[in-house]
Amino acid sequence: MRIVNTVDEMQFERKQKLPLRKTWKVNETLFPCILSQDSLSLVEDAVQMAVRTWGKRSLTELQAEDRLSYACEKGPIQDEVLAKLRNAFEAIVCEYKIYTEEEKNKVIAAGGLHVVGTERHESRRIDNQGLMRAFRVEDLPIESKMLTKALDEAQRKVENYFFEIRKQLFEYDEVLNSQRDRIYTERRRALEADNLQPQMIEYAELTMDDILEANIGPETPKENWNLDALVSKLQQYCYLLNDLTPEVLAEKRNSYDGLREYLRLRGREAYLQKREEVEKESPGLMKEAERYFILTNIDRLWKEHLQALKFVQQAVSLRGYAQRDPLIEYKLEGYNLFLDMMAKIRRNCIYSVYQFKAVMVKAAQSEQANKKAGKVPNKQEKGNGTNTQRANNDDPIPAAQISS
């Protein structure tokens, strides 16, 4: 007797069902009434005109919905197809409105609608306003004390959670706002000042303090003062200090404060000397150049500072695992970055002023033309220029590397 396993021997053919074809047709019971033949004719004519004008299946679903929704609005229309669609839409609305107005009167006579809310907003303030009032329907509370109490408690927890997030973001923004006020004050000071000499002298003195502190700290004993490295860095920063020698500084080494005051004096003198040289060649040019140096450095370094603060804000969030407050860490690092930025601004500005030279435009163009022609310009040709241009360095390397 042979036993046949029908399950193993039978071959099953799996047929995949074709996806349903998407259509815009809906159940006819959705509409309040059956349209008249005139309205149907208007709709058919508008559709046929749209197919002839735009092409059959030439529009995507989103494009078709967008054009149809615009045709149903009340804005101005110049397209004949959209105008045809709007006429059909208005005819349909007129027929439906007869039945909708009748239903509206029945609802009003019955006392209005009873809306059952299935969801509550995370904010009680928004929830109490009643979002359904946009439809001019009376709000009714949930008729269950236990459920209402549970929802209120959950709502309060969610509100506190989002409030803490907003509060933390506000505290982070306060750090940036204080720095923004300071840098904008400095920028406005450069824009509105008629004379930038006091500001540049301040930059020169503070930069000399930075160079001195980077090479000889205030707590360093006199025996360990490296005057050679200090002089080398000062001359690298300002070529007008080439007469400065370790022997000259040794005479001022009675105290750290005395050395600092002497270097401040030399920084002021170097600035005034450079200013006098430029003003002799072109009166008023130095003020223009100083304003240009300050504004360009502030704009560039402030943008870099904002980018750096974004990275800091992302990095300090991980320090919470080390039981450190991320906000305090952000304030400390942000403050140090801000101080570094302000120091770079004044170093770059005063360095650019020290290196600034007024170039006679006509003389420079004549010299370039002579070089191309293989000629050597004489002294008279060099002195025929009347206009000047700036020669500057927005990001000086010596200013960024003040310590040896």
Salt bridges, closest charged atoms under 4 A:
GLU61 OE2 - LYS22 NZ 2.75
GLU102 OE2 - LYS106 NZ 3.98
ASP127 OD2 - ARG120 NE 2.96
ASP139 OD2 - ARG133 NE 3.26
ASP152 OD1 - ARG120 NH2 3.07
GLU153 OE1 - ARG156 NH1 3.16
GLU159 OE1 - ARG124 NH2 2.83
GLU186 OE1 - ARG182 NH1 2.98
GLU186 OE2 - ARG189 NH1 3.57
GLU202 OE1 - ARG189 NH2 3.00
GLU205 OE2 - ARG268 NH1 2.53
ASP209 OD2 - ARG264 NH2 2.53
ASP210 OD2 - ARG346 NH2 2.99
ASP210 OD2 - ARG347 NE 3.43
ASP243 OD1 - ARG266 NH2 2.77
ASP257 OD1 - ARG260 NH2 3.49
GLU269 OE1 - ARG266 NE 3.71
GLU276 OE2 - LYS280 NZ 3.78
GLU277 OE1 - LYS274 NZ 3.81
GLU288 OE2 - ARG390 NH1 2.89
GLU290 OE2 - ARG275 NH1 2.90
ASP299 OD1 - ARG187 NE 2.78
GLU304 OE2 - ARG300 NH1 3.71
GLU329 OE1 - ARG319 NH1 2.73
GLU333 OE2 - ARG319 NH2 2.44
GLU367 OE2 - LYS371 NZ 3.83
